[in-house]
C-alpha cells in the first residue's frame, strides 16, 4: 500500500491529465522527471487517473526505452549506438566501458554510482563517437531549454583511452568528471 | 485590413527592428547540434564578458542553418544592417569576437555574410556548403529566432495559410495534387491524394497527425526544421486541416529531440495567441487546434500505425492495415499522418503557387528535399537540394567527401531499413526511383557515408541488431527473423560462418517480407544489400575467415609489434581487462583470450600495437573489391 502522502503527491502531479486523451506518455514523463524513475506505486496512480488497467500502464512503461523502473544511478553514461558513432569506433567505446565498469548495457554498478544506457542517435554526429553524461536529480532550469539540459552533457569525439579514464574515475567515486 | 494583414504588419515592425537594431546584437544558434558543440559555454562567456565590459549589446538566439560542422554559430547584426555569420565560436573566441565584430569584422571566425554590403566578407551563398542548395524549407533556418512567431510571419509564415483559407477544401487538395508533393517520410505517397481520403471520410472528429518520430539513426532533417522553423510545419498542418475537415492535431516528436518538443510547444502557444489556432482561424470560420506528444524511445512508433497506438495511451504497436488511418486512425477515427517535411512543403505551395513550386526538381519529383549527412564525411550537416540532384554532387561538393580523403566505400540511405549502396552508385539521382532500382530506399533524408575502413558485415550486423531490438514483437517473422539474422551475422563475425549461411540469410529475407508492418518488411534490406552488392566481402568472412577491413571481432587479433615489446607499459596500463602479460625481461605480450578488442591500447600507442588477421587464411585471400 503506498503511503498516503505519496499518494497525494501523485494525485497532485497527475491532476491535469484526463482519460482517453492520449495523456499516458505525458503522465509517465512527468513522474519520471519528478522522481528520476517511475515507481510501481505511480503506475497504480496513473492507471487510476487515466482509467486504464495497471497492466496497460505497465505494458507501455516497459515498451519505451527511455522510461526507468528503478532509481537512476548518480551518473548515467548514455552510449550513442548510432551508425556515425559506430563507423568512428563507438563499438570499441562500448566494450571498454562495459569492461571497465564491469557491467552490461542497461545495468548499474552495485553502489548505483554509474550506469550504462544505450542511447539512440540524435544527429549530433559531428562529435562522434560520443556519450552523454546525465546526473541524477539534475533538473536544470534557466534560459537554455531545461529539457535539453536534462538530456545530459555530451562527451565527444571520445577516444577509447578517454572513455576508460572517464569510467575509472566515475567508478572510483569521482563524480565531477 | 484582413486579420492576416494586421498580423503581418505588426510582425514586419518586429523584424525590421531585428535587422536594423539600435545597438549591435549577437544571435547564438541554439539547437541540438550546437548543444553538442558546447554552445552553453559560449553563451555563458558572452553573457559574462558583455556584462564585465558593460557593452551596449543585445543577446538573442537563432536556430541551426545546417552548418552543424561549424557550431557554435553566432550571427552578429550591426546597426548598419550588416549581418555576419561566425563559427565555430568557442568561449576562447569570445574576446576577439567582442573586440572586432561589433564595429567591424572578426576575420578569423567568418563563415559568411547574411545581409549588408560589407564587401570584405563573402556572401554565405558562396560557401562551398551552399553549392547546389535551393533553400525553401530551410529559408528561415538559422536566420530567424525560432521562438518568435513574428519572425516567421514577417518572412512569409502563415501567408500560404491565409491564401489557402480563401480556397475551398476541394481546391486546396487539387492544388496539392497538382504540385506533385509526395510524402517525405519514405513511402513517397502523393500528399494531396492522402488528404483527399481523409476529406471523404464520414466519421468525426477527424485528426491531423505529424510524424516527427525521426528514428532513423543518422537522419536529422526533421529536427532541423522543428527546432529552427516550427511554424512552417504547424502552418502546413493547419492547411491540411482546412483541406480535410480535421479538427484536432498531434505532433508526435521523439524523446531524443527535447528542444524540438519545447520549441513546438512554444510555437503552438504563440500561434494560438495570434488566432492562428483555435476557433475561427484568421476569421475564416475554420476551427482547429493541436498539441505536441513527446515520445519515449521506440523506433517502431515511426511506423504510422505504431505512432497512432502510441498517442492512444498504449504500447506503440503497429496495427494491421486496412483499415487505413484515413478511416480508422487515432482513437479509431479518421486521421491523416504525414511526415514533418511533407507538411512543411504545403505552405510554400500556397504562398507561391504550383508553378513556382515545380520550378525545381524533376517532372516526376518536383520540389526540394532536405538531406542530412553523417559518418565518414568532412562536413556533418544538413542541406536542401532539388530532387534529382546527383548524390555525388552533394557528398563531394557540399559535404567535402571523406575527412582524410580516403575513398568512399558505401552509402547508407534511408535508415536501418533502407539498405546499403556501393560506391559505384555514388552518381544516383536523389529521388526515390533510382534507389528502388538498386534495392534500397532513399528514405526520409539521412545519408551515412562509409569510407574504405568500414566492414559492411559489421554495419549490417548493427542494422539487423537495431531491427531486432526495436521490433514490437507482434510478428514472429519480424522478431524471430531479425534475431536469427543477428545470430548468423555475429557467428560469421566470430569466425564461425558456414557456407550455408548465405542461403539461410536469403530464406530469412523471404520470410521477413511477410511481416505485418514496414519494420519487419524492411528489416532484410540491409542483408539483401550485403548479398547483392558486397558478396565478395561476405565470402571472405565465411570462407577465408578474413575481415578485409580488420573490424570483426573473431577475425582479428591485437598484438605488440615486433621491436616494441618492452615499450608498451602505457598500453598495458590502460587495458580494461588486463590482457597484457609481462614476461621475463620486461617483454609484453597480449593474452588473446582476455583481449576484448576495445582498441584502447592501439589508440594510445598506434606505433606499438597492431591489428592482424586472427588466423592465417587457408589460402591467400583473394583481393576483395572495395566498392
Interface residues (C-beta under 8 A of the other chain):
Chain A: X20 X22 X23 X24 X25 X26 X28 X29 X50 X52 X56 X59 X60 X63 X64 X65 X66 X67 X81 X82 X83 X84 X86 X87 X88 X89 X91 X92 X93 X95 X96 X99 X100 X119 X120 X121 X122 X123 X124 X125 X126 X127 X128 X130 X144 X145 X147 X148 X149 X150 X151 X154 X156 X159 X160 X161 X163 X164 X167
Chain B: X30 X32 X33 X35 X36 X37 X40 X43 X68 X69 X71 X215 X217 X218 X219 X220 X223 X250 X254 X255 X256 X257 X258 X259 X261 X262 X293 X294 X295 X296 X297 X298 X299 X310 X311 X312 X313 X314 X315 X316 X330 X331 X372 X374 X375 X376 X380 X381 X412 X448 X450 X451 X454 X458 X459 X462 X463 X466 X472 X574 X576 X577 X596 X597 X598 X599 X600 X603 X604
